[in-house]
Amino acid sequence: MPTPTPLELAGWLGCLVGVVMGINQVMRLLDRFKEHPPPRDTYQVKGDYVTRSEWKEVREEVDGLAGELRESVVEVRRELAHDKEITNAAAEARAEKLHTRISEVLVHLTRIEMSRRK
């Protein structure tokens, strides 16, 4: 079998490109005849057609989820406020206990110092 010349290879590649381009054009033509909903009843969302009723359903679902999210955020904020109150109360109790212990130590040190002076 003889090896093809570069000119013959280029010719075959050109034919292949022509066939692929032809197939692409036929597919685009067939896509134009594909059935689409009437324009007055649709919205185009990123290349897909959505009817008004479908769009309304999606919008209502998103609104419902947004409401649930708002309720969850409010609940989490309430919990955080409650946790903050508990943490502040515990910190204040620890500080009081520490100050009481320091005061007791100072009283004992004062007594020890007074007993040494006598």
Secondary structure, 3 states (H helix, E strand, C coil): CCCCCHHHHHHHHHHHHHHHHHHHHHHHHHHHCCCCCCHHHEEEECCEEEEHHHHHHHHHHHHHHHHHHHHHHHHHHHHHHHHHHHHHHHHHHHHHHHHHHHHHHHHHHHHHHHHHHC
